[in-house]
Amino acid sequence: MYCARNIDKELIAWMLSENRKPLMIRGARQVGKSSSVKNLSKSFKYFVEINFDENPQYCQLFEQNLSVIEICEQISLIASTPVKPGETLLFLDEIQVCIPAISMLRYFYEKIPELHVISAGSLLEFALSEIPSFGIGRVRSLFMYPLSFSEFLLAMGEKNLNEEIDKTTITRPLHDLVHQKLLLYYKKFLVIGGMPEAVSKYVATSDLLEVQRVLNDLVIAVQADFAKYKSRVTAARLQEVFNAIALQMGQKFTYSYSNTTQTIAQVKEAIAMLKMAGLIHAVTHSSSNGIPLGATVNVKKTKYLIFDTGIFQRILGLNISDLMLSDDLNVVNKGSIAELYVGLELLKSESCYQKTELYYWQREAKNSQAEVDYVFQSEGEIVPLEVKSGTKGSMQSLFLFLKEKNVKKGCRISLENFSTLQQLLIIPLYATHRLPHLLKTNI
């Protein structure tokens, strides 16, 4: 079963564009890159897929100093399918296996701009780090993540619920019965996550135990990939650091964690590898004294997010009954899974054509510690975001930030319905993806 993705409309727009560049879809393993391309292929007369991992012999075509026109002629003969500009979609999958193919992408744009060419790969960032100027200005990158909550609702056949969220405003909250239904879906999404295989399994079976088995398989697959990263970083080291990040979710990462077998330099190297693979995302401390937020960061204070809530809860072995039944997720892993969810939704809600950076704020003055989960930039204003796993909780850090930074508005994201409280916008966790729009209309 194919799960419709927000990226589908971007692919259609790219297909119809007159000034079109080869696309490179970048993202972690099994987030749906190939499936989205194959779905797009239905709009073409011909589709040619080259998977360099499954068919490494295709690399020879790109290693023989052939022109792109000659390469297309050879591909057409081997695949027994015409490669015609305007009629064929050429898909170069797992392109990281064939570095010369990456280097050739720019020539498709220069020599055959009418041909639709898409490339993708699960460990693509490692290859790109070796050829950083592979096609600047001639190849367009498109970043992909696991399904967002809104995409999950679509997969569940809840298009009307999605539309209702999109119509709702801060001053017009959802009916309580609708709100409660969405909270149930939100909790299911925490358990299932956004990996297409896990979502498809739940849509087909409505069996959360079956989903857990799929997630177990995905965790094993992710760990098996560690051996492919870099020879100087062992799979065991990556596994240890990946687990340490999961255990420290919601906290500033401590390199000298208990039971570590590695030096700080080795831990940092492993983190760099995991980031390149798209398995973790950094949330960096910003003093938030002005825009851009990235101008005043302190990389020594960084949190890390595992790339999917379903994968996260399987790594930690969280009790899914607690996740489903509790009205206060602080009882589940101290509520950090809600903070993880919000961070991932913020990433997914931004443009797919750029890599979004996440920031938080922390004050460590003596006898006056404070922390705001996320700091966001909207319409030239800084907006602090506090994630609450339930419907209650102190807002001292948030109000302190508003006062110290002379900021007009803040935001609390929780299990509550849409509302306001003094300077705060109250947004339900399931509507996190609407945050950029709501901030634009309420600042």
Buried (B, 14 or more C-beta within 10 A) or exposed (E): EBBBBBBBEBBEEBBEEEEBBBBBBBBBBBBBBBBBBBBBBEEBEBBBBBBBBEBEEBBEBBEEEBEBEEBBBBBBEBBEBEBBEEEBBBBBBBBBBBBBBBBBBBBBBEEBBEBBBBBBBBBBBBBBEEEEEBBEEBBBBBBBBBBBBBBBBBBBEBEEBBEBBEEBEBEEBBEEEBBEBBBEBBBBBBBBBBBBBBBBBBBEEEEBEBBBEBBEBBBEEBBEBBEBBBEEBBBEBBBBBBBBBBBBBBEBBEBEBEEBEBEEEBBEBBBEBBBBBBBBBBBBBBBBEEEEBEEBBEEEBBBBBBBBBBBBBBBBEBBBEEBBEBEBBBBBBBBBBBBBBBBBBBBBBBEBEEEEBBBBBBBEEEEEEBBBBBBBBBEEBBBBBBBBBBEEBEBEBBBBBBEEBEBEBBBBBBBBBBBEEEBBBBBBBBBBBBBBBBBEEBB
